[in-house]
Amino acid sequence: MKIWEDLLQDIEKNIPSGAECELKMMHSKSALTRFANSQIHQNVDEESADVFLTLHKDSKTITISTNLTALKNPKDFVSRAIESLNNSPLDKGWAGLPKSSQSFNGLSTIDESTPDERANKVNDFVSQGKKMNAAGYCSSYINNYFVWNTNGLNSSDSSSSAFIDGIFRTESSAGSSHRGGILLSDIEAQQAGSEAAKLATDGENPEDIDPGNYEVILGHEAVSTILVFLGVYGFNAKSKIDGMSPINIDEKQFDDQINLLDTPEDDDSIGFKIDASGSKKRNLEIVKDGVSKTYFHTRRTAKELNTKNTFHELFGWGENFGGIGTNIKLLEGNVPQEEMIKSIKRGIYINEFWYCRVLDPITQVVTGLNRNGSFLIENGKIIKPVGRLRFTQSFMASLAPGNIVSVGDKSRYADSEFGEGMLKVPALHLKEFNFTGGVSG
């Protein structure tokens, strides 16, 4: 891309001698179609290019950023970085820059979605619940990422993603569903609409039930909530360094049926195949048969713990946040959801959680609420929708040995509290899950 080549040429000739330098640019195109009251009411698109410059010299490090449209004079941009560098504290955690051998070129041309194409996906969703109000969005993204450093690394990559997320409402209930994929054509909008409409219709006139320990079936979004919290706060090596992670490598902390991977190299994985430093990502085994195998590392955490980098530095999150897995895949089991329901004497189906907050990071005790489709199951049948419940539950304990009854046989991309397209998961059947309150407290 000529914009990147011109920028790099201008920056490179102004770098101070003896400095280590890393230049990054994220060029993004996003498009969004929103709908409410079953009608499209907004169609917007945006193009941006964010630039990040990191300098390291005399044991000091500084990173400054700007938007390409605001970068009028590259020489002044570098001068501002040098001035900030001189006023910075010593950086004892500096782990150096990747070598030129880690360069990767995955730049490609990707066709943008059109408003009509997104509108057709919205229509596919809305048509599944014509008697109800529908609201939500359909979005698509194309990103081109460039990284260069003074070690000779020169990497680039392209990625695309698309999502539909929608909800149907009745006077007393709501049902939601989500789908994601690399291209808009991958999105099963009609299937998502059908799922959301059924949850809303079946969920009318919910009844309150007493809190307590219940056997549960967790839908895809509920499963993704558990795994993204464990990914961000548990498997993140920075959390381990800070003494806040519950994960212990080579210990059997999870049920035998938990097999968790990070799969950036897979063809169906959303996102870049390089990390924020420009280094090629690799598929990684996170949990095998219940045993934790690794943390998510960046250059800094790998240096501090004297281990290998797993290349999980994430653009835009800051170098000091730690490693984040963005292609997490929970391997499927072989049990259809219908069979899970039939096996339960008394339990609850939970479509999704929301407003979740960590109470204790070391045990991963989290509190939150259910919403958009929850049902009481008795003697193998769904008998009625249930109202709002508050859970207070260790996410580690929820996946602990003996608490997984079965793993669903169908996976899909699920939404998460830290971003779309990060998790591909099946449903889970758990022996116990702790609900500590209802609508009254």
C-alpha positions as CSV (number, residue, x, y, z in Angstrom):
1,M,0.0,0.0,0.0
2,K,1.6,3.3,-1.1
3,I,0.3,5.2,1.9
4,W,2.3,2.9,4.1
5,E,5.4,2.9,1.9
6,D,5.5,6.7,1.8
7,L,5.0,7.0,5.6
8,L,7.7,4.5,6.3
9,Q,10.2,6.3,4.1
10,D,9.5,9.6,5.8
11,I,9.7,8.2,9.3
12,E,12.8,6.0,8.7
13,K,15.0,8.9,7.6
14,N,14.2,10.9,10.8
15,I,14.9,8.2,13.3
16,P,17.7,9.2,15.7
17,S,20.9,7.2,15.5
18,G,21.2,4.4,18.1
19,A,17.5,4.2,18.7
20,E,15.4,1.0,18.3
21,C,12.2,1.9,16.5
22,E,8.9,0.2,15.7
23,L,6.4,1.7,13.3
24,K,2.8,0.4,13.0
25,M,-0.2,1.4,10.9
26,M,-3.7,0.0,11.1
27,H,-5.8,0.8,8.1
28,S,-9.5,0.0,8.7
29,K,-12.8,0.1,6.8
30,S,-15.9,-0.6,8.8
31,A,-19.6,-0.6,7.7
32,L,-22.6,-0.8,10.0
33,T,-26.3,-1.3,9.3
34,R,-28.6,-0.8,12.4
35,F,-32.2,-1.8,12.7
36,A,-34.9,-1.1,15.2
37,N,-38.7,-1.7,15.2
38,S,-37.9,-4.2,12.5
39,Q,-36.7,-1.4,10.1
40,I,-33.3,-0.3,9.1
41,H,-32.7,3.2,10.5
42,Q,-28.9,3.7,10.0
43,N,-26.3,2.9,7.4
44,V,-22.8,4.2,8.1
45,D,-19.2,3.4,7.0
46,E,-15.9,4.7,8.2
47,E,-12.3,4.6,7.0
48,S,-9.3,5.3,9.3
49,A,-5.6,4.8,9.6
50,D,-4.0,4.8,13.0
51,V,-0.2,5.2,13.3
52,F,1.9,4.1,16.3
53,L,5.6,4.9,16.8
54,T,7.7,3.3,19.4
55,L,11.3,4.4,20.2
56,H,13.7,2.8,22.7
57,K,17.0,4.4,23.5
58,D,19.2,4.7,26.6
59,S,17.0,2.2,28.5
60,K,13.9,4.3,27.9
61,T,10.8,3.6,25.9
62,I,8.0,5.7,24.5
63,T,5.0,5.0,22.2
64,I,3.0,7.8,20.6
65,S,0.1,7.6,18.3
66,T,-1.9,9.7,15.8
67,N,-4.3,9.3,13.0
68,L,-2.9,9.5,9.5
69,T,-5.0,12.4,8.5
70,A,-3.6,14.4,11.5
71,L,0.0,13.4,10.7
72,K,1.0,16.5,8.6
73,N,4.7,16.3,9.2
74,P,6.5,13.0,9.9
75,K,9.6,14.8,11.0
76,D,7.6,16.7,13.7
77,F,6.0,13.4,14.7
78,V,9.3,11.8,15.3
79,S,10.6,14.9,17.1
80,R,7.6,14.7,19.5
81,A,8.5,11.1,20.2
82,I,12.1,12.0,20.9
83,E,11.1,14.8,23.3
84,S,8.7,12.4,25.2
85,L,11.5,9.7,25.3
86,N,13.9,12.1,27.0
87,N,11.3,12.7,29.7
88,S,10.4,9.1,30.2
89,P,11.5,6.8,33.1
90,L,13.7,3.8,32.7
91,D,12.1,0.8,31.1
92,K,13.4,-2.3,32.9
93,G,11.0,-4.7,31.0
94,W,12.1,-3.8,27.5
95,A,12.3,-7.1,25.6
96,G,13.7,-5.9,22.3
97,L,12.2,-6.0,18.8
98,P,11.4,-9.0,16.7
99,K,14.0,-10.1,14.2
100,S,13.7,-9.8,10.4
101,S,13.2,-13.6,10.2
102,Q,9.8,-13.2,11.8
103,S,8.5,-11.1,9.0
104,F,5.2,-12.1,7.3
105,N,3.3,-10.8,4.3
106,G,-0.3,-11.7,4.1
107,L,-1.6,-8.5,2.5
108,S,-4.5,-9.1,0.2
109,T,-7.4,-7.4,-1.5
110,I,-10.8,-8.0,0.1
111,D,-14.1,-6.8,-1.4
112,E,-16.2,-4.6,0.8
113,S,-19.8,-5.4,1.7
114,T,-22.5,-3.2,0.2
115,P,-25.5,-1.6,2.0
116,D,-27.8,-3.8,0.0
117,E,-25.9,-7.0,1.0
118,R,-26.2,-6.0,4.7
119,A,-29.8,-5.1,4.2
120,N,-30.5,-8.5,2.8
121,K,-29.0,-10.1,5.9
122,V,-31.1,-7.9,8.1
123,N,-34.2,-8.9,6.2
124,D,-33.3,-12.6,6.6
125,F,-33.1,-12.0,10.4
126,V,-36.2,-9.9,10.7
127,S,-38.4,-12.1,8.5
128,Q,-38.2,-14.9,11.1
129,G,-40.3,-13.0,13.7
130,K,-42.7,-10.9,11.8
131,K,-45.2,-10.4,14.6
132,M,-42.4,-9.1,17.0
133,N,-40.2,-6.1,17.1
134,A,-36.6,-6.7,16.0
135,A,-33.5,-4.7,16.7
136,G,-29.8,-5.1,16.2
137,Y,-27.1,-4.6,13.7
138,C,-25.2,-6.1,10.8
139,S,-21.5,-5.1,10.5
140,S,-18.5,-5.8,8.4
141,Y,-14.8,-4.9,8.7
142,I,-11.7,-4.9,6.5
143,N,-8.3,-4.3,8.2
144,N,-4.8,-4.0,6.8
145,Y,-2.0,-4.0,9.3
146,F,1.6,-3.0,8.7
147,V,4.7,-3.3,11.1
148,W,8.3,-2.3,10.5
149,N,11.2,-2.1,12.9
150,T,14.9,-1.3,12.9
151,N,15.8,-5.0,13.1
152,G,14.7,-5.4,9.5
153,L,11.2,-6.8,10.2
154,N,8.6,-5.7,7.7
155,S,5.3,-7.4,8.1
156,S,1.8,-6.9,6.7
157,D,-1.5,-8.7,6.9
158,S,-5.2,-8.3,6.0
159,S,-8.3,-9.6,7.8
160,S,-12.0,-9.3,7.4
161,S,-15.0,-10.1,9.5
162,A,-18.8,-9.7,9.5
163,F,-21.4,-10.1,12.2
164,I,-25.1,-10.0,12.8
165,D,-26.5,-9.5,16.3
166,G,-30.2,-9.1,16.9
167,I,-33.1,-9.4,19.4
168,F,-36.8,-10.0,19.1
169,R,-39.1,-8.6,21.9
170,T,-42.6,-9.3,23.0
171,E,-44.4,-7.4,25.8
172,S,-42.9,-9.8,28.4
173,S,-39.8,-11.4,26.9
174,A,-36.8,-11.1,24.6
175,G,-34.7,-13.5,22.6
176,S,-31.3,-12.8,21.1
177,S,-28.9,-14.5,18.7
178,H,-25.5,-13.8,17.2
179,R,-23.5,-15.0,14.2
180,G,-20.0,-14.2,12.9
181,G,-17.7,-15.1,10.1
182,I,-14.9,-13.9,7.9
183,L,-17.1,-12.7,5.1
184,L,-20.7,-11.4,5.1
185,S,-21.7,-14.3,2.9
186,D,-20.7,-16.6,5.7
187,I,-23.3,-15.2,8.1
188,E,-26.4,-17.4,8.7
189,A,-28.7,-14.5,9.4
190,Q,-31.9,-16.5,8.9
191,Q,-30.8,-19.1,11.3
192,A,-29.9,-16.5,13.9
193,G,-33.3,-14.8,13.4
194,S,-35.1,-18.1,13.8
195,E,-33.2,-18.9,17.0
196,A,-33.9,-15.4,18.5
197,A,-37.6,-15.5,17.5
198,K,-38.1,-18.9,19.2
199,L,-36.4,-17.8,22.4
200,A,-38.6,-14.7,22.5
201,T,-41.8,-16.6,21.8
202,D,-41.1,-19.4,24.2
203,G,-39.9,-16.9,26.8
204,E,-43.2,-15.0,27.2
205,N,-44.5,-14.5,30.7
206,P,-41.5,-15.8,32.6
207,E,-41.9,-16.9,36.2
208,D,-39.4,-16.3,39.1
209,I,-37.8,-19.3,40.7
210,D,-35.7,-19.6,43.9
211,P,-32.0,-19.1,43.6
212,G,-29.7,-22.1,44.4
213,N,-27.3,-24.6,42.8
214,Y,-28.8,-25.8,39.5
215,E,-27.8,-28.1,36.8
216,V,-27.5,-25.9,33.7
217,I,-27.2,-26.0,29.9
218,L,-25.2,-22.9,28.7
219,G,-25.8,-21.6,25.3
220,H,-23.0,-20.4,23.0
221,E,-22.9,-16.8,24.3
222,A,-22.9,-18.0,28.0
223,V,-20.0,-20.3,27.3
224,S,-18.1,-17.6,25.5
225,T,-18.5,-15.3,28.6
226,I,-16.8,-17.9,30.8
227,L,-14.0,-18.6,28.4
228,V,-13.2,-14.9,27.5
229,F,-12.9,-14.1,31.2
230,L,-10.5,-17.0,31.7
231,G,-8.6,-15.9,28.6
232,V,-8.2,-12.3,29.5
233,Y,-7.7,-12.7,33.3
234,G,-6.5,-16.3,33.6
235,F,-4.3,-17.4,30.7
236,N,-2.9,-13.9,30.3
237,A,0.7,-14.2,31.5
238,K,0.6,-10.7,32.9
239,S,-2.0,-11.8,35.3
240,K,0.3,-14.6,36.4
241,I,3.2,-12.2,36.9
242,D,0.9,-9.9,39.0
243,G,-0.2,-12.9,41.2
244,M,-3.8,-12.7,40.0
245,S,-4.2,-15.7,37.7
246,P,-5.8,-19.0,38.9
247,I,-4.0,-21.0,36.1
248,N,-1.3,-23.4,37.0
249,I,0.6,-25.0,34.0
250,D,0.6,-28.8,33.8
251,E,-2.1,-29.1,36.5
252,K,-5.5,-30.8,35.8
253,Q,-7.7,-27.8,36.7
254,F,-10.4,-28.5,34.2
255,D,-12.7,-31.5,33.3
256,D,-11.4,-34.1,30.9
257,Q,-13.8,-32.8,28.2
258,I,-12.3,-29.4,28.1
259,N,-9.9,-29.0,25.1
260,L,-9.1,-25.4,24.3
261,L,-7.0,-24.2,21.4
262,D,-5.9,-20.9,19.9
263,T,-6.1,-21.2,16.2
264,P,-4.9,-18.1,14.2
265,E,-3.5,-20.3,11.4
266,D,-6.9,-22.0,10.7
267,D,-8.6,-20.9,7.5
268,D,-11.9,-20.2,9.3
269,S,-10.3,-18.1,12.0
270,I,-11.1,-14.4,12.2
271,G,-8.3,-11.9,12.5
272,F,-4.7,-11.4,11.7
273,K,-2.0,-14.1,11.4
274,I,0.5,-11.7,13.0
275,D,0.6,-10.2,16.5
276,A,1.0,-6.5,17.2
277,S,4.7,-6.8,16.9
278,G,4.5,-8.2,13.4
279,S,5.5,-11.7,14.3
280,K,3.7,-14.7,12.8
281,K,1.2,-16.3,15.1
282,R,1.0,-20.1,15.6
283,N,-1.7,-22.5,16.6
284,L,-1.4,-23.2,20.3
285,E,-2.8,-25.9,22.7
286,I,-4.1,-24.1,25.8
287,V,-5.9,-26.9,27.6
288,K,-5.6,-30.6,26.7
289,D,-7.9,-33.1,28.4
290,G,-8.4,-30.7,31.3
291,V,-4.7,-29.9,31.8
292,S,-3.5,-26.2,31.4
293,K,-0.6,-26.2,29.0
294,T,0.4,-22.5,28.5
295,Y,-0.2,-18.8,29.1
296,F,-0.7,-16.2,26.5
297,H,2.7,-14.4,26.2
298,T,4.0,-11.2,24.7
299,R,7.6,-10.1,24.3
300,R,7.6,-8.6,27.8
301,T,6.0,-11.4,29.7
302,A,8.1,-14.0,28.0
303,K,11.2,-12.2,29.1
304,E,10.0,-11.7,32.6
305,L,9.1,-15.4,33.1
306,N,12.1,-16.6,31.0
307,T,10.1,-18.6,28.5
308,K,9.1,-18.5,24.9
309,N,6.9,-15.8,23.4
310,T,3.5,-17.2,22.2
311,F,2.9,-14.0,20.1
312,H,-0.3,-12.8,21.8
313,E,0.5,-9.1,21.9
314,L,-2.7,-7.4,20.7
315,F,-2.9,-4.2,18.8
316,G,-4.5,-1.3,20.6
317,W,-4.4,-2.9,24.0
318,G,-1.0,-1.6,25.0
319,E,2.2,-3.5,25.4
320,N,1.8,-3.7,29.2
321,F,-1.6,-5.3,29.3
322,G,-0.3,-8.8,28.5
323,G,-1.2,-11.5,26.1
324,I,-4.8,-12.0,24.8
325,G,-6.0,-15.0,22.8
326,T,-8.2,-13.9,19.9
327,N,-8.9,-17.2,18.2
328,I,-10.0,-19.3,21.1
329,K,-11.7,-22.5,20.1
330,L,-13.4,-25.0,22.5
331,L,-13.4,-28.4,20.8
332,E,-16.9,-29.9,20.2
333,G,-18.2,-32.9,21.9
334,N,-20.8,-35.3,20.5
335,V,-24.1,-34.4,22.4
336,P,-26.9,-32.6,20.7
337,Q,-28.6,-29.9,22.8
338,E,-31.9,-31.9,22.7
339,E,-30.2,-34.8,24.4
340,M,-28.7,-32.5,27.0
341,I,-32.2,-31.4,27.9
342,K,-33.6,-34.9,28.0
343,S,-31.0,-35.9,30.5
344,I,-31.8,-33.3,33.1
345,K,-34.1,-34.0,36.1
346,R,-34.3,-30.4,37.2
347,G,-32.2,-27.6,35.8
348,I,-32.0,-24.3,33.8
349,Y,-31.2,-23.4,30.2
350,I,-29.3,-20.1,29.9
351,N,-29.0,-18.4,26.5
352,E,-26.6,-15.7,27.6
353,F,-25.1,-13.8,30.6
354,W,-24.7,-10.1,30.9
355,Y,-23.3,-7.4,33.2
356,C,-20.6,-9.8,34.5
357,R,-18.0,-8.5,36.9
358,V,-15.0,-10.3,38.5
359,L,-15.3,-10.4,42.3
360,D,-12.1,-12.4,42.9
361,P,-9.6,-12.8,40.1
362,I,-7.6,-15.5,41.8
363,T,-10.6,-17.9,42.1
364,Q,-12.3,-16.3,39.1
365,V,-15.5,-15.8,41.0
366,V,-17.8,-13.7,38.8
367,T,-21.2,-12.3,39.3
368,G,-23.7,-11.5,36.6
369,L,-27.2,-12.0,35.3
370,N,-29.0,-14.1,32.8
371,R,-31.1,-12.6,29.9
372,N,-32.8,-13.1,26.5
373,G,-33.9,-16.7,27.0
374,S,-33.8,-18.8,30.2
375,F,-36.0,-21.8,30.9
376,L,-36.7,-24.3,33.6
377,I,-36.1,-27.9,32.7
378,E,-37.8,-30.8,34.6
379,N,-37.8,-34.5,33.8
380,G,-36.1,-33.9,30.5
381,K,-38.5,-31.2,29.2
382,I,-38.5,-27.4,29.1
383,I,-41.6,-26.5,31.2
384,K,-41.5,-22.7,31.5
385,P,-39.5,-19.6,31.0
386,V,-37.8,-18.1,34.1
387,G,-37.1,-14.6,35.1
388,R,-33.9,-12.8,36.1
389,L,-31.4,-14.5,38.3
390,R,-28.1,-13.4,39.7
391,F,-25.2,-15.8,39.7
392,T,-22.1,-15.8,41.8
393,Q,-19.9,-18.5,40.5
394,S,-16.3,-19.4,40.1
395,F,-15.7,-19.8,36.4
396,M,-12.8,-22.1,37.3
397,A,-15.1,-24.3,39.3
398,S,-17.8,-24.3,36.6
399,L,-15.3,-26.1,34.3
400,A,-13.6,-28.1,37.0
401,P,-13.1,-32.0,36.9
402,G,-16.5,-33.7,37.3
403,N,-18.6,-30.6,36.6
404,I,-18.9,-31.0,32.9
405,V,-21.7,-33.4,32.1
406,S,-21.3,-33.1,28.3
407,V,-20.1,-30.8,25.5
408,G,-22.3,-29.9,22.6
409,D,-21.8,-31.2,19.1
410,K,-22.2,-27.8,17.2
411,S,-19.8,-24.8,17.5
412,R,-20.2,-21.3,16.2
413,Y,-18.7,-17.8,16.7
414,A,-20.2,-16.3,19.8
415,D,-20.3,-12.8,21.1
416,S,-18.1,-11.9,24.1
417,E,-17.6,-9.0,26.5
418,F,-14.2,-8.3,25.0
419,G,-15.1,-8.3,21.3
420,E,-16.7,-10.3,18.5
421,G,-15.0,-13.0,16.6
422,M,-12.7,-14.1,19.5
423,L,-14.4,-17.4,20.4
424,K,-15.8,-20.4,18.6
425,V,-17.6,-22.6,21.1
426,P,-20.3,-25.3,21.5
427,A,-22.9,-25.4,24.3
428,L,-22.0,-26.9,27.7
429,H,-24.0,-29.0,30.1
430,L,-22.8,-28.4,33.7
431,K,-23.6,-30.4,36.8
432,E,-23.8,-27.3,39.1
433,F,-24.0,-23.5,38.7
434,N,-24.7,-21.2,41.6
435,F,-27.5,-18.7,41.5
436,T,-27.5,-16.4,44.5
437,G,-30.4,-14.1,44.0
438,G,-33.5,-13.3,42.0
439,V,-35.3,-10.1,41.1
440,S,-36.0,-9.4,44.7
441,G,-32.3,-9.5,45.8
